[in-house]
Amino acid sequence: MIDYMIYLLAFIIGLIVGLLYSYKKHVEPYILKGLEIPALIIAILGWILVINFHFNIVLFAIGLFLVGFVIGERPGYGRGETLIGVGVGLLIHIIIRVFSMLW
Amino acid sequence: MNLMIDILVNVIIAFLAGSLILGLHRKIMARVQLRPGPPIVQYLLHSLKFFFKESAIPRTASMPFYVGIVVILAVVWIIGVIVGPVSHGSLLILFGVYAIYKIVEHNAGSSSGSPYGKMSCVRAVLSAATELPLFAAIALIYFKTGTMNIGEIIAYQGAHGPLALSIPLAALMFFILILTKSPYSPFAITKAKELITGFETEHFGFLRGFLMFSESIAWYVMLWLFLTIFFGPLSAIWYVVGMIVITFITGFVNATTPLLNPNHSVMTQITIAGACFVGTLLMIFI
């Protein structure tokens, strides 16, 4: 059960860090439209780790931290980045599965 | 020693996961009501924040009960974690835990001396009707499986399939209990908006932090219990999915329904419990 606690803590720390980062970066009282490149890179990296490296405690925890970072951003931010991250993570998972089946 | 670590880890998981799920619940309700809503980590941050706020005790409070009842609430739900996720013990003990929770609701309200708390205390007596679906569901599970031990119920479902498929009305009855326990529920008469936060209204600072800590654990234990006794042996990922799905459903229901009048709330719960109990008995014995 300790591994689940580590995962939860990593995710929650990611949520809090993402929230603090987002509020520091966006002080305006409205939401800016469009994707943010740094958050997009973090989301893609995070979801790749979460979907494809769930067997490794350290990589999975890092993935959850990164995923939490983007999900935890100020309300209105991080949605598009998360969706793209999930898509890329799943795509890489499918590619790895197909290649492993072929070889 | 291993058992102590196991209990500690499970309590921490219950608190963290329960807080996140309650945060998600608020977010879902907000999105259904076309509001942005707070971040899902907000409930956890609020809980932690209250532990560092100044505590004040009202002059009208009945001490030491006013403080003690908060500790009792935390202990009650930690026992829930020990009986449920840690030891897979008896459902009867969990029924006892829920019964004591009702007593805590009652006494937390009356000990504060606040009129809101006292009104909530009176309603807590009425809302004891929420225990009927729980008791009826436990009885039906016993009729079906021949045991009240959670470990044996999991093993039964491993062999015969999920109980949610064989006694769906009992599962519905238990779900009504979860709905009652969820924040802003149509059945949550003890915490109705006209009572501010009901029996919690006069608990501040550290004491409120303790209450929120206990509620997070309570929500986790209720969801864990529902998934375990009706959907059988599940892996961690299915527990996560199940808890999120249930939270979505309760969030949607609570966001779109008004709070019921106390009498209507109790009658609705008793009617659903009665109909589901008779229906499940017919399904089992005919």
Chai-1 contact restraints between the chains, C-beta under 6 A:
chainA,res_idxA,chainB,res_idxB,connection_type,confidence,min_distance_angstrom,max_distance_angstrom,comment,restraint_id
A,M1,B,V9,contact,1.0,0.0,6.0,A-B,restraint_1
A,I2,B,V9,contact,1.0,0.0,6.0,A-B,restraint_2
A,Y4,B,I13,contact,1.0,0.0,6.0,A-B,restraint_3
A,M5,B,V9,contact,1.0,0.0,6.0,A-B,restraint_4
A,M5,B,I12,contact,1.0,0.0,6.0,A-B,restraint_5
A,M5,B,I13,contact,1.0,0.0,6.0,A-B,restraint_6
A,L8,B,L16,contact,1.0,0.0,6.0,A-B,restraint_7
A,L15,B,V41,contact,1.0,0.0,6.0,A-B,restraint_8
A,I16,B,V41,contact,1.0,0.0,6.0,A-B,restraint_9
A,L19,B,P39,contact,1.0,0.0,6.0,A-B,restraint_10
A,G72,B,P39,contact,1.0,0.0,6.0,A-B,restraint_11
A,G72,B,V41,contact,1.0,0.0,6.0,A-B,restraint_12
A,P75,B,P36,contact,1.0,0.0,6.0,A-B,restraint_13
